[in-house]
Amino acid sequence: MSEPAGQAVGSLAWLAPEGTFLLLKGREDRVRRPDLDSGAGHLTGRRRIRCPCCGWEPGRHDRWACTCLHSWNTFDTGGVCPACGREWSETQCLRCNAWSRHADWYTDEPC
């Protein structure tokens, strides 16, 4: 059976429309799906971070992956891959899969 459009076989979950960004799924100790039911989604002690489309708040253990295949929390570095230095101007939501400007994820609303 063929994979649905936008999905790949194995540990690759989604590809961006332009095919440049990969979201990895794999062992729990390496990459974790977002805990959609958790009330502790925001990163403590920082500006509030949430998806501009659906309002989901990523947790500290949520991970994104660069084209160089490095996996990290994109909000720890402001959207810059610590392995290769690529700056991501857009970020994909792990809940609704929508892409939006990375800067639009940050809000000054209190946590």
C-alpha positions as CSV (number, residue, x, y, z in Angstrom):
1,M,0.0,0.0,0.0
2,S,1.4,3.5,-0.8
3,E,2.0,6.2,1.8
4,P,-0.4,9.2,1.9
5,A,0.7,12.3,0.1
6,G,3.3,14.2,2.1
7,Q,4.3,11.2,4.2
8,A,7.4,9.0,3.8
9,V,8.2,5.5,4.8
10,G,10.0,4.8,8.1
11,S,10.8,7.5,10.6
12,L,9.9,10.5,8.4
13,A,6.5,11.9,9.2
14,W,5.9,15.0,7.1
15,L,7.5,17.0,4.4
16,A,6.9,20.7,3.9
17,P,5.2,21.7,0.6
18,E,8.6,22.7,-0.8
19,G,10.1,19.4,0.4
20,T,12.8,21.1,2.6
21,F,11.8,20.5,6.2
22,L,11.5,17.1,7.8
23,L,9.7,16.3,11.0
24,L,11.1,13.1,12.5
25,K,9.3,10.5,14.5
26,G,11.3,7.8,16.2
27,R,12.4,6.4,19.6
28,E,10.8,8.2,22.5
29,D,14.3,9.3,23.9
30,R,15.1,11.0,20.6
31,V,12.0,12.6,19.2
32,R,8.6,12.9,20.8
33,R,5.2,13.7,19.5
34,P,3.6,16.6,21.2
35,D,1.5,15.9,24.2
36,L,-1.8,17.3,23.0
37,D,-3.6,16.8,26.3
38,S,-1.0,18.3,28.5
39,G,-1.7,21.5,30.3
40,A,2.0,22.2,30.7
41,G,2.7,23.2,27.0
42,H,4.4,26.5,27.5
43,L,8.1,26.9,28.3
44,T,8.4,28.1,31.8
45,G,10.2,31.4,32.5
46,R,10.0,32.7,28.9
47,R,7.6,34.6,26.7
48,R,4.5,32.6,25.9
49,I,5.0,30.5,22.7
50,R,2.0,29.2,20.8
51,C,0.8,28.3,17.3
52,P,-0.8,31.3,15.7
53,C,-3.2,29.0,13.9
54,C,-4.5,26.6,16.6
55,G,-3.1,28.0,19.9
56,W,-1.1,24.8,20.7
57,E,1.8,25.5,23.1
58,P,4.9,23.4,22.5
59,G,6.6,21.8,25.5
60,R,10.3,21.6,26.3
61,H,10.6,18.1,24.9
62,D,9.0,18.8,21.5
63,R,11.4,18.6,18.6
64,W,11.7,19.9,15.1
65,A,14.3,18.7,12.5
66,C,16.4,20.6,10.0
67,T,17.3,19.6,6.5
68,C,20.7,18.5,8.0
69,L,18.6,16.1,10.1
70,H,19.6,17.7,13.4
71,S,16.7,17.5,15.9
72,W,16.1,20.3,18.5
73,N,13.5,22.5,20.1
74,T,13.3,25.3,17.6
75,F,12.2,27.8,20.3
76,D,15.4,27.3,22.3
77,T,17.3,29.0,19.4
78,G,14.8,31.3,17.8
79,G,14.4,29.1,14.8
80,V,18.1,28.7,14.0
81,C,19.5,25.1,13.7
82,P,22.4,24.8,16.1
83,A,24.1,22.2,13.9
84,C,24.3,23.9,10.6
85,G,23.1,27.5,11.3
86,R,20.2,27.5,9.0
87,E,17.6,30.1,10.0
88,W,14.0,29.0,9.7
89,S,11.7,31.9,9.0
90,E,8.6,29.6,9.2
91,T,7.7,26.8,11.8
92,Q,5.3,24.0,11.4
93,C,2.9,23.3,14.2
94,L,3.2,19.7,15.5
95,R,-0.6,19.7,16.3
96,C,-2.3,21.2,13.3
97,N,0.6,20.9,10.8
98,A,0.1,24.5,9.7
99,W,3.1,26.6,8.7
100,S,3.4,30.2,10.0
101,R,6.1,32.8,10.5
102,H,8.4,31.8,13.4
103,A,8.2,35.2,14.9
104,D,4.4,34.9,15.1
105,W,4.7,32.1,17.6
106,Y,5.9,34.5,20.3
107,T,3.4,36.5,22.3
108,D,3.7,38.9,25.3
109,E,0.5,37.4,26.9
110,P,1.2,36.2,30.5
111,C,1.6,32.4,30.9
